[in-house]
Amino acid sequence: MSKNKYKDKALSAVNKIKANVKETYYHMKDIPSITVQELAEKIKTHPNTHTTKKNLLGITYTFYQLKTDNEYFYMEANNARILQLDGYVGEKQFVSYRSYRDSYELNTPIKLPAPIK
């Protein structure tokens, strides 16, 4: 194996451990949390979500926007793959997921500032 493959495997393992530790801590402290994947499903299935589809260079992208009383969510997807997801409560952003970054995995718990309506 090359150095890059070892590095990628190590980073992946560390991210999984971080996600598991966060999930356990949030559960023990009763801190409301949600994963990026769960949040994406809530956005997709919410009755007030505005959906737009665009075909760019032969690839279909779906854009989702959801506004509730004090919350705003924006998500971009290509088929079932989440490319971008942003969530705000008031003016404060609590999640910024990008598929090309390593900071969040789809199963990483995110602390919720308040329950999602």
N, CA, C and O of each residue as an XYZ file, in Angstrom:
468
protein
N       0.835     -1.186      0.000
C       0.000      0.000      0.000
C       0.876      1.245      0.000
O       1.955      1.275      0.592
N       0.380      2.266     -0.680
C       1.119      3.529     -0.712
C       0.840      4.330      0.562
O      -0.088      4.031      1.313
N       1.663      5.348      0.782
C       1.495      6.203      1.964
C       0.130      6.872      1.973
O      -0.488      7.002      3.030
N      -0.350      7.301      0.797
C      -1.644      7.983      0.725
C      -2.787      7.060      1.131
O      -3.731      7.501      1.786
N      -2.715      5.789      0.754
C      -3.773      4.855      1.130
C      -3.789      4.636      2.637
O      -4.854      4.571      3.251
N      -2.591      4.522      3.233
C      -2.521      4.385      4.690
C      -3.069      5.628      5.373
O      -3.805      5.538      6.356
N      -2.709      6.774      4.848
C      -3.187      8.041      5.413
C      -4.708      8.130      5.313
O      -5.368      8.506      6.282
N      -5.272      7.789      4.151
C      -6.724      7.833      3.965
C      -7.434      6.872      4.912
O      -8.465      7.217      5.489
N      -6.888      5.673      5.073
C      -7.493      4.700      5.987
C      -7.439      5.196      7.426
O      -8.401      5.048      8.179
N      -6.313      5.781      7.801
C      -6.162      6.302      9.157
C      -7.137      7.448      9.408
O      -7.772      7.496     10.461
N      -7.265      8.371      8.456
C      -8.213      9.486      8.605
C      -9.644      8.987      8.698
O     -10.432      9.497      9.494
N      -9.981      8.000      7.893
C     -11.324      7.431      7.928
C     -11.608      6.796      9.288
O     -12.694      6.973      9.842
N     -10.639      6.061      9.823
C     -10.801      5.428     11.136
C     -10.958      6.480     12.232
O     -11.801      6.331     13.117
N     -10.160      7.533     12.179
C     -10.248      8.607     13.183
C     -11.616      9.291     13.110
O     -12.219      9.577     14.144
N     -12.106      9.553     11.902
C     -13.419     10.196     11.753
C     -14.533      9.313     12.302
O     -15.473      9.816     12.918
N     -14.439      8.009     12.088
C     -15.453      7.094     12.629
C     -15.416      7.080     14.152
O     -16.461      7.074     14.804
N     -14.219      7.075     14.714
C     -14.088      7.099     16.172
C     -14.656      8.396     16.734
O     -15.375      8.377     17.734
N     -14.336      9.532     16.095
C     -14.867     10.829     16.543
C     -16.388     10.827     16.508
O     -17.026     11.311     17.443
N     -16.974     10.294     15.450
C     -18.433     10.245     15.325
C     -19.038      9.388     16.428
O     -20.060      9.754     17.008
N     -18.415      8.251     16.720
C     -18.927      7.370     17.773
C     -18.819      8.014     19.148
O     -19.732      7.891     19.964
N     -17.715      8.697     19.410
C     -17.542      9.381     20.699
C     -18.583     10.487     20.851
O     -19.206     10.619     21.904
N     -18.770     11.287     19.790
C     -19.772     12.358     19.834
C     -21.164     11.791     20.090
O     -21.907     12.294     20.933
N     -21.505     10.741     19.353
C     -22.832     10.136     19.495
C     -23.044      9.642     20.927
O     -24.107      9.868     21.506
N     -22.052      8.976     21.499
C     -22.160      8.466     22.868
C     -22.280      9.619     23.867
O     -23.110      9.570     24.776
N     -21.462     10.643     23.701
C     -21.509     11.799     24.607
C     -22.871     12.495     24.540
O     -23.469     12.786     25.576
N     -23.363     12.764     23.329
C     -24.655     13.425     23.178
C     -25.773     12.583     23.790
O     -26.699     13.117     24.402
N     -25.680     11.271     23.621
C     -26.700     10.382     24.178
C     -26.652     10.397     25.709
O     -27.691     10.463     26.366
N     -25.441     10.335     26.273
C     -25.296     10.320     27.730
C     -25.777     11.625     28.360
O     -26.364     11.607     29.443
N     -25.539     12.747     27.702
C     -25.904     14.058     28.231
C     -27.291     14.517     27.780
O     -27.709     15.629     28.104
N     -28.005     13.672     27.037
C     -29.329     14.019     26.503
C     -29.304     15.305     25.676
O     -30.208     16.135     25.773
N     -28.269     15.457     24.870
C     -28.140     16.610     23.982
C     -28.817     16.247     22.665
O     -28.454     15.245     22.049
N     -29.795     17.039     22.218
C     -30.443     16.707     20.953
C     -29.450     16.786     19.795
O     -28.708     17.758     19.660
N     -29.451     15.749     18.967
C     -28.529     15.718     17.834
C     -29.184     14.985     16.670
O     -30.200     14.307     16.823
N     -28.566     15.144     15.499
C     -29.057     14.511     14.283
C     -27.854     14.327     13.350
O     -26.906     15.111     13.406
N     -27.885     13.322     12.514
C     -26.803     13.142     11.547
C     -27.148     13.907     10.269
O     -28.298     14.295     10.063
N     -26.163     14.117      9.426
C     -26.391     14.791      8.145
C     -27.401     14.000      7.320
O     -28.290     14.583      6.699
N     -27.266     12.674      7.313
C     -28.180     11.824      6.543
C     -29.612     11.953      7.047
O     -30.540     12.071      6.247
N     -29.802     11.932      8.366
C     -31.145     12.071      8.946
C     -31.729     13.450      8.636
O     -32.907     13.568      8.298
N     -30.912     14.480      8.749
C     -31.364     15.835      8.447
C     -31.762     15.960      6.983
O     -32.763     16.601      6.663
N     -30.991     15.356      6.102
C     -31.315     15.386      4.672
C     -32.669     14.732      4.408
O     -33.456     15.243      3.610
N     -32.944     13.622      5.060
C     -34.238     12.950      4.883
C     -35.382     13.818      5.396
O     -36.444     13.873      4.775
N     -35.174     14.496      6.522
C     -36.215     15.403      7.041
C     -36.487     16.538      6.057
O     -37.638     16.912      5.828
N     -35.414     17.082      5.480
C     -35.580     18.172      4.514
C     -36.326     17.673      3.285
O     -37.245     18.342      2.813
N     -35.953     16.520      2.763
C     -36.588     15.968      1.559
C     -38.071     15.691      1.769
O     -38.876     15.905      0.862
N     -38.438     15.218      2.952
C     -39.813     14.781      3.184
C     -40.701     15.834      3.840
O     -41.902     15.613      3.990
N     -40.139     16.961      4.231
C     -40.942     18.003      4.886
C     -41.931     18.584      3.867
O     -41.551     18.858      2.729
N     -43.190     18.774      4.265
C     -44.199     19.273      3.304
C     -43.933     20.697      2.800
O     -44.443     21.068      1.743
N     -43.158     21.494      3.519
C     -42.892     22.876      3.100
C     -41.605     23.042      2.302
O     -41.214     24.167      1.992
N     -40.948     21.950      1.968
C     -39.691     22.019      1.219
C     -39.963     22.385     -0.231
O     -40.812     21.785     -0.890
N     -39.230     23.377     -0.716
C     -39.299     23.793     -2.122
C     -38.171     23.073     -2.868
O     -37.002     23.186     -2.499
N     -38.534     22.331     -3.921
C     -37.571     21.527     -4.668
C     -37.444     22.041     -6.098
O     -38.441     22.331     -6.760
N     -36.204     22.148     -6.560
C     -35.916     22.551     -7.942
C     -34.938     21.549     -8.529
O     -33.969     21.164     -7.875
N     -35.193     21.121     -9.773
C     -34.266     20.222    -10.464
C     -33.676     20.948    -11.652
O     -34.368     21.667    -12.372
N     -32.377     20.744    -11.844
C     -31.691     21.340    -12.986
C     -30.808     20.284    -13.622
O     -30.186     19.478    -12.931
N     -30.759     20.297    -14.949
C     -29.882     19.401    -15.680
C     -28.705     20.224    -16.174
O     -28.859     21.091    -17.034
N     -27.531     19.946    -15.625
C     -26.322     20.679    -15.981
C     -25.307     19.699    -16.580
O     -24.859     18.769    -15.910
N     -24.957     19.916    -17.827
C     -24.006     19.061    -18.540
C     -24.419     17.586    -18.508
O     -23.580     16.693    -18.390
N     -25.710     17.357    -18.613
C     -26.219     15.994    -18.658
C     -26.385     15.329    -17.301
O     -26.741     14.153    -17.235
N     -26.137     16.051    -16.223
C     -26.285     15.506    -14.870
C     -27.419     16.252    -14.176
O     -27.456     17.482    -14.188
N     -28.340     15.510    -13.573
C     -29.476     16.124    -12.885
C     -29.122     16.403    -11.429
O     -28.709     15.512    -10.686
N     -29.294     17.656    -11.047
C     -29.073     18.088     -9.670
C     -30.408     18.523     -9.083
O     -31.248     19.099     -9.774
N     -30.593     18.239     -7.797
C     -31.803     18.638     -7.100
C     -31.414     19.600     -5.984
O     -30.485     19.341     -5.219
N     -32.136     20.710     -5.904
C     -31.885     21.753     -4.906
C     -33.101     21.838     -3.989
O     -34.235     21.932     -4.457
N     -32.859     21.804     -2.697
C     -33.936     21.841     -1.709
C     -33.771     23.076     -0.836
O     -32.662     23.406     -0.416
N     -34.885     23.760     -0.566
C     -34.894     24.884      0.373
C     -36.078     24.705      1.303
O     -37.198     24.445      0.864
N     -35.815     24.847      2.586
C     -36.865     24.719      3.586
C     -36.744     25.865      4.566
O     -35.702     26.066      5.189
N     -37.829     26.615      4.692
C     -37.894     27.705      5.671
C     -39.045     27.418      6.616
O     -40.174     27.178      6.188
N     -38.743     27.447      7.916
C     -39.793     27.351      8.929
C     -39.735     28.646      9.726
O     -39.106     29.610      9.288
N     -40.367     28.685     10.865
C     -40.427     29.923     11.653
C     -39.064     30.575     11.834
O     -38.878     31.739     11.479
N     -38.118     29.835     12.381
C     -36.817     30.399     12.712
C     -35.668     29.595     12.109
O     -34.505     29.807     12.452
N     -36.002     28.671     11.208
C     -34.997     27.778     10.645
C     -34.938     27.916      9.124
O     -35.935     28.215      8.466
N     -33.738     27.689      8.587
C     -33.561     27.694      7.139
C     -32.584     26.581      6.768
O     -31.517     26.457      7.369
N     -32.952     25.781      5.781
C     -32.108     24.691      5.312
C     -31.959     24.778      3.802
O     -32.915     25.070      3.083
N     -30.749     24.520      3.337
C     -30.454     24.488      1.907
C     -29.652     23.223      1.636
O     -28.679     22.928      2.330
N     -30.077     22.476      0.609
C     -29.380     21.233      0.298
C     -29.306     21.042     -1.209
O     -30.248     21.356     -1.937
N     -28.173     20.522     -1.664
C     -27.982     20.156     -3.061
C     -27.673     18.668     -3.110
O     -26.920     18.158     -2.281
N     -28.260     17.964     -4.090
C     -28.028     16.532     -4.221
C     -27.936     16.150     -5.692
O     -28.494     16.813     -6.566
N     -27.224     15.074     -5.934
C     -27.110     14.476     -7.250
C     -27.556     13.034     -7.061
O     -26.835     12.231     -6.470
N     -28.748     12.703     -7.562
C     -29.376     11.415     -7.275
C     -29.517     11.289     -5.765
O     -30.118     12.159     -5.135
N     -28.983     10.238     -5.172
C     -29.113     10.050     -3.726
C     -27.935     10.647     -2.958
O     -27.934     10.618     -1.728
N     -26.946     11.180     -3.644
C     -25.747     11.710     -2.979
C     -25.952     13.160     -2.551
O     -26.316     14.016     -3.356
N     -25.712     13.413     -1.282
C     -25.814     14.776     -0.742
C     -24.503     15.484     -1.053
O     -23.434     15.038     -0.637
N     -24.590     16.584     -1.780
C     -23.396     17.343     -2.144
C     -23.127     18.472     -1.157
O     -21.978     18.752     -0.816
N     -24.203     19.118     -0.701
C     -24.079     20.261      0.204
C     -25.313     20.323      1.074
O     -26.421     20.064      0.604
N     -25.132     20.667      2.350
C     -26.260     20.868      3.255
C     -25.869     21.940      4.258
O     -24.848     21.831      4.937
N     -26.698     22.981      4.343
C     -26.493     24.059      5.303
C     -27.753     24.199      6.148
O     -28.867     24.111      5.633
N     -27.571     24.416      7.439
C     -28.697     24.612      8.338
C     -28.463     25.783      9.263
O     -27.383     25.937      9.834
N     -29.499     26.619      9.408
C     -29.416     27.823     10.244
C     -30.607     27.850     11.203
O     -31.714     27.438     10.854
N     -30.361     28.338     12.398
C     -31.426     28.696     13.328
C     -31.224     30.171     13.593
O     -30.206     30.581     14.151
N     -32.201     30.967     13.190
C     -32.022     32.413     13.241
C     -30.898     32.784     12.292
O     -30.916     32.388     11.126
N     -29.938     33.526     12.763
C     -28.782     33.920     11.956
C     -27.596     32.985     12.154
O     -26.568     33.134     11.493
N     -27.735     32.020     13.063
C     -26.600     31.161     13.423
C     -26.618     29.850     12.636
O     -27.602     29.109     12.652
N     -25.503     29.583     11.947
C     -25.370     28.342     11.186
C     -24.916     27.234     12.130
O     -23.945     27.404     12.869
N     -25.625     26.087     12.108
C     -25.233     24.986     12.975
C     -24.697     23.785     12.206
O     -24.136     22.868     12.806
N     -24.860     23.780     10.893
C     -24.265     22.717     10.091
C     -23.880     23.271      8.720
O     -24.608     24.060      8.119
N     -22.717     22.836      8.249
C     -22.248     23.179      6.914
C     -21.542     21.944      6.370
O     -20.345     21.759      6.589
N     -22.281     21.106      5.668
C     -21.727     19.861      5.128
C     -21.404     20.041      3.650
O     -22.209     20.572      2.885
N     -20.223     19.594      3.264
C     -19.813     19.544      1.859
C     -19.257     18.155      1.616
O     -18.432     17.673      2.392
N     -19.690     17.515      0.563
C     -19.274     16.133      0.309
C     -17.780     16.010      0.062
O     -17.217     14.930      0.245
N     -17.128     17.080     -0.347
C     -15.704     17.025     -0.669
C     -14.804     17.315      0.530
O     -13.580     17.259      0.410
N     -15.400     17.626      1.691
C     -14.604     17.884      2.893
C     -14.653     16.680      3.824
O     -15.579     15.871      3.755
N     -13.663     16.564      4.687
C     -13.617     15.462      5.637
C     -14.166     15.821      7.009
O     -14.243     14.946      7.871
N     -14.550     17.070      7.250
C     -14.923     17.473      8.605
C     -16.178     16.766      9.111
O     -16.249     16.419     10.290
N     -17.154     16.548      8.261
C     -18.346     15.795      8.643
C     -18.473     14.575      7.752
O     -18.227     14.644      6.547
N     -18.856     13.469      8.345
C     -19.276     12.297      7.598
C     -20.803     12.310      7.644
O     -21.389     13.041      8.443
N     -21.441     11.524      6.811
C     -22.900     11.494      6.800
C     -23.481     10.994      8.120
O     -24.603     11.346      8.482
N     -22.717     10.174      8.837
C     -23.219      9.620     10.100
C     -22.689     10.344     11.336
O     -22.885      9.865     12.453
N     -22.024     11.482     11.163
C     -21.520     12.251     12.298
C     -22.675     12.990     12.966
O     -23.386     13.737     12.293
N     -22.885     12.803     14.277
C     -23.952     13.542     14.946
C     -23.630     15.034     15.027
O     -22.490     15.435     15.260
N     -24.665     15.832     14.828
C     -24.545     17.283     14.893
C     -25.449     17.767     16.020
O     -26.619     17.396     16.102
N     -24.889     18.595     16.877
C     -25.655     19.139     17.999
C     -26.721     20.080     17.458
O     -26.423     20.994     16.688
N     -27.959     19.851     17.864
C     -29.060     20.719     17.430
C     -29.260     21.843     18.429
O     -29.310     21.594     19.634
N     -29.374     23.071     17.954
C     -29.646     24.179     18.869
C     -31.073     24.127     19.412
O     -31.349     24.624     20.504
N     -31.979     23.517     18.638
C     -33.377     23.366     19.045
C     -33.973     22.236     18.208
O     -33.452     21.928     17.136
N     -35.054     21.613     18.677
C     -35.677     20.565     17.862
C     -36.156     21.107     16.513
O     -36.658     22.228     16.433
N     -36.000     20.320     15.475
C     -36.425     20.730     14.127
C     -37.927     20.546     14.011
O     -38.477     19.518     14.405
N     -38.579     21.564     13.459
C     -40.046     21.533     13.342
C     -40.489     20.776     12.115
O     -41.688     20.654     11.864
